[in-house]
């Protein structure tokens, strides 16, 4: 079969375990797979960043600001390889690459979250959505086979990745839609956690709407 | 940015254009045998995928093969320019005082003729023949007649090397240099130097199409290449292919006279091409399981370290390369390995050029383009399928490039001779014979 990333032909080794558990063979070749680095080892217990202290300095600040976000879990480290793959997925729009993340995303999610949660993907502005054709956060959420609530709408139109750190902290990015989140356990889903400004603001907006126990889950922790 | 001479995806166009001169067609079509991408001609069903599209609200099919050039999908048509393309002519823009060798001159005349008559021509020139100079006269003529030229090559490094050379000899001509991430994207110049991928954005735009190193294209983009070339050039235009190693089919076509070709069988310095010698090295893969290299290979390495002569050692796979380099470093700490995805690739090649690395172990990525004077080469595991005839001819072509050091040793260590090895050796001998016959070699 063809590797979903490099398109090289490769053969996966069949095993009895695969037959018995009906586990699917990997969609990408071992070489591509090995270049994704999962987040493991000592991490900040709030935001998943690699850290030797239990709660990192950034998260202490979030705590002081009384952010409604309880914690964040992420799957992968942001390395050059990930940058390349995410660029092709998100900006070039190669949707099929989502398959390369499926099993890791599901495994990490089920390790940290129970199955009684509702997923809220971070929305794109209408113009950006039309440009890309799909919302990457929604694509990631769709891997989890859990109920998705489109509770947020984006107000501003500026790309996060074009803003400086300072700019990301000012202004309101989201407003609520008609969807009901009151009393629900929510996991906000996004592609990448950089400063955390996006998910923390989304959490605060959802908190005002009555959501309880708000966490977040991102594909990457940069 | 303008649409003149191009075919762009609707989503790429954010500027006004003249709708009279435009044709809009679907970029993905469904045929009886499955989907086909109209832009890149991909018909491999494994390289199509679909997604829930926010633009059209449906499950939309898209082409994964040319995705790096923007997404061709069912709801994103191609907008093609069908109107006139303005032309600019220059009066003899060539500023070059070099002299061509006899064989180069002959080839140069043929190129001029092909451009004049809108013919196609294959220039079959050995490694180190000086192919680029052969184009100058023809390009000069074309530019004087107001023709638009495109020079396409497979890889960005080749483009980045060619563009400044051409800018140097055609100082008054506007040149567009196109590769992934280049600043000139969307430019329509009198002279375009482009990777094949970027050609996908052009439609019936060029009067002269020159394709460099045709054989260097990986097999998978092969069909895309000819398709892109055909779409990017005008129906009435000339097509010139340059190569040192045409594939078997082309060689046959040349022989039978079906394909018009001109050969440059000798290097500009008038010395014969070094002929490879075969040396059986036994089952080197089995030996390597005990972390041992064949003794003849170790001897070869030792000799070069002793003589202080630099060399490339080609190996078949990255995995083997990464294992063997640490072991060779025990013989000499400055031996290095380099492969396609090596982030330090440029630095290592540069260090080798400066003479700081005695032996550079490499996969086939260095088979072309890298020219270092006074080196030897060897291949370990020459029988492996990755070493095709053309790869081996190119590898042998690294040796004896400079007039100062026109000779050198080419050694193929193997575990059983292959057709490719024999063909490569015969290819080189035949070129030398032809060169002798035509009096292009001094001995």
Interface residues (C-beta under 8 A of the other chain):
Chain A: X1 X2 X7 X88 X92 X93 X94 X95 X96 X129 X130 X131 X132 X133 X134 X135 X139
Chain B: X11 X46 X47 X49 X50 X51 X52 X53 X54 X55 X60 X62 X64 X67 X68 X70 X71 X73 X220
